[in-house]
């Protein structure tokens, strides 16, 4: 399994996350039917199956996992100047709180499973000036989750999401 990491600075509109990188697990699921159950088993609940909004948005109060259940898509991460990332069935994207994301294009059968650590409720913010500074303060208070949504108590999230490395 390939694990890719992405880091984004605050672009003035989308805060992104100074502490934790975006993680992309390439092809981690051969059989995507068990994706939602795996996330829930590992403590990532409040799940849903749908797509990704076609406008920049982020969640200031929780991290998010997006597992590609079917199809393929290109998403932009990190805001208007962020990276374009191609996703396909079996890929898993872990977005730290504050990370901007939007769908640029997708196949007709594109579907993702979204979930949140401890089944948290999520807000959806779009980078409007009036969302700050409250959203930035909320992002700073979101701790590392207890589990990796795919691997539970082991896995890349535990290796990559350490604040000590950022110091």
C-alpha positions as CSV (number, residue, x, y, z in Angstrom):
1,X,0.0,0.0,0.0
2,X,1.3,3.5,-0.9
3,X,0.8,6.2,1.7
4,X,1.1,9.8,0.4
5,X,1.1,12.9,2.6
6,X,0.2,16.5,1.8
7,X,0.6,19.6,3.9
8,X,-1.1,22.9,3.3
9,X,-0.6,26.3,4.8
10,X,-3.4,28.6,5.7
11,X,-4.3,30.4,2.5
12,X,-6.2,33.2,4.1
13,X,-9.5,31.6,3.2
14,X,-9.1,27.9,4.0
15,X,-7.2,27.5,7.3
16,X,-6.0,23.9,6.6
17,X,-4.2,22.2,9.5
18,X,-0.8,23.2,10.9
19,X,-0.4,20.0,13.0
20,X,-1.4,17.0,10.8
21,X,-0.9,16.2,7.1
22,X,-3.5,14.9,4.8
23,X,-3.0,11.1,4.3
24,X,-3.9,9.2,1.2
25,X,-3.9,5.4,1.3
26,X,-3.7,4.2,-2.3
27,X,-5.7,1.0,-3.0
28,X,-6.0,-0.1,0.6
29,X,-9.4,-1.7,-0.1
30,X,-9.7,-4.5,-2.7
31,X,-13.3,-5.0,-1.8
32,X,-15.0,-1.7,-1.1
33,X,-18.3,-3.1,0.3
34,X,-16.6,-3.5,3.7
35,X,-15.2,0.0,3.9
36,X,-18.0,1.6,5.9
37,X,-18.0,-1.3,8.4
38,X,-14.3,-1.1,8.8
39,X,-14.4,2.6,9.6
40,X,-17.2,2.0,12.1
41,X,-15.3,-0.9,13.7
42,X,-12.3,1.3,14.1
43,X,-14.3,4.1,15.9
44,X,-15.0,6.3,12.9
45,X,-18.8,6.7,12.7
46,X,-21.6,9.0,11.7
47,X,-20.9,7.7,8.3
48,X,-22.7,8.3,5.0
49,X,-22.3,7.4,1.3
50,X,-22.5,10.1,-1.3
51,X,-20.0,12.4,-3.2
52,X,-17.8,15.4,-2.5
53,X,-19.1,18.9,-2.9
54,X,-17.9,20.8,-6.0
55,X,-17.0,23.9,-3.9
56,X,-14.1,24.5,-1.4
57,X,-15.2,23.6,2.1
58,X,-13.7,22.2,5.3
59,X,-14.7,21.0,8.7
60,X,-13.4,22.9,11.7
61,X,-14.6,20.6,14.5
62,X,-13.5,17.2,13.4
63,X,-11.2,15.2,11.1
64,X,-12.8,13.3,8.2
65,X,-12.1,10.0,6.4
66,X,-13.3,9.7,2.7
67,X,-13.1,6.2,1.3
68,X,-13.7,5.8,-2.5
69,X,-16.4,3.1,-2.7
70,X,-16.8,3.3,-6.5
71,X,-15.6,5.2,-9.6
72,X,-12.9,7.8,-9.7
73,X,-12.6,11.6,-9.2
74,X,-10.2,14.5,-9.1
75,X,-10.3,16.5,-6.0
76,X,-8.5,19.7,-5.0
77,X,-7.1,19.7,-1.5
78,X,-5.9,22.7,0.5
79,X,-7.9,25.5,-1.1
80,X,-7.8,27.4,-4.4
81,X,-4.0,27.0,-4.7
82,X,-3.9,23.5,-3.4
83,X,-3.0,20.2,-5.0
84,X,-5.1,18.2,-7.5
85,X,-5.4,14.6,-6.4
86,X,-6.8,11.7,-8.5
87,X,-8.8,9.2,-6.5
88,X,-10.2,5.8,-7.5
89,X,-12.1,2.9,-5.9
90,X,-10.2,1.5,-2.9
91,X,-8.4,4.7,-2.0
92,X,-8.8,6.3,1.4
93,X,-8.2,10.0,2.1
94,X,-7.9,11.2,5.7
95,X,-8.4,14.9,6.1
96,X,-7.4,16.7,9.3
97,X,-9.8,19.3,10.6
98,X,-9.5,22.5,8.6
99,X,-8.4,20.9,5.3
100,X,-10.1,22.4,2.3
101,X,-11.4,20.0,-0.3
102,X,-13.6,20.0,-3.4
103,X,-14.5,17.8,-6.3
104,X,-13.3,19.0,-9.7
105,X,-14.6,16.1,-11.8
106,X,-15.8,12.5,-11.3
107,X,-17.1,9.5,-13.1
108,X,-20.8,8.9,-13.0
109,X,-20.5,6.0,-10.6
110,X,-18.3,8.0,-8.1
111,X,-19.3,7.4,-4.5
112,X,-17.5,7.8,-1.2
113,X,-18.0,6.7,2.3
114,X,-17.4,9.5,4.8
115,X,-17.0,9.1,8.5
116,X,-15.7,10.9,11.6
117,X,-13.7,9.9,14.7
118,X,-16.0,8.8,17.6
119,X,-18.9,9.5,15.2
120,X,-18.6,13.3,15.8
121,X,-21.0,15.7,14.1
122,X,-19.4,18.0,11.6
123,X,-19.7,21.6,10.5
124,X,-19.3,22.6,6.9
125,X,-17.5,25.9,6.3
126,X,-16.5,27.6,3.0
127,X,-13.8,30.1,3.9
128,X,-15.9,33.2,4.4
129,X,-14.1,35.9,6.4
130,X,-16.8,35.9,9.2
131,X,-16.0,32.2,9.9
132,X,-12.7,33.3,11.4
133,X,-11.1,33.4,14.1
134,X,-13.6,31.0,15.7
135,X,-13.0,28.3,13.1
136,X,-9.2,28.5,13.5
137,X,-9.6,28.1,17.3
138,X,-11.8,25.1,16.9
139,X,-9.3,23.4,14.5
140,X,-6.5,23.9,17.1
141,X,-8.6,22.1,19.7
142,X,-9.2,18.9,17.6
143,X,-6.9,16.3,18.9
144,X,-5.4,13.3,17.1
145,X,-8.0,10.5,16.9
146,X,-7.5,7.5,19.1
147,X,-7.6,5.2,16.0
148,X,-6.8,5.0,12.4
149,X,-10.0,4.5,10.4
150,X,-8.5,1.6,8.4
151,X,-6.1,-0.1,10.8
152,X,-7.4,0.8,14.2
153,X,-4.7,1.0,16.9
154,X,-1.9,0.7,14.3
155,X,-1.3,2.2,10.9
156,X,0.0,5.3,9.1
157,X,-2.2,7.8,11.0
158,X,-0.4,6.9,14.2
159,X,3.0,7.2,12.5
160,X,2.3,10.5,10.6
161,X,0.1,12.4,13.0
162,X,2.5,13.3,15.8
163,X,2.8,16.9,16.9
164,X,6.3,16.4,18.1
165,X,7.6,16.0,14.5
166,X,6.2,19.4,13.7
167,X,8.0,21.2,16.5
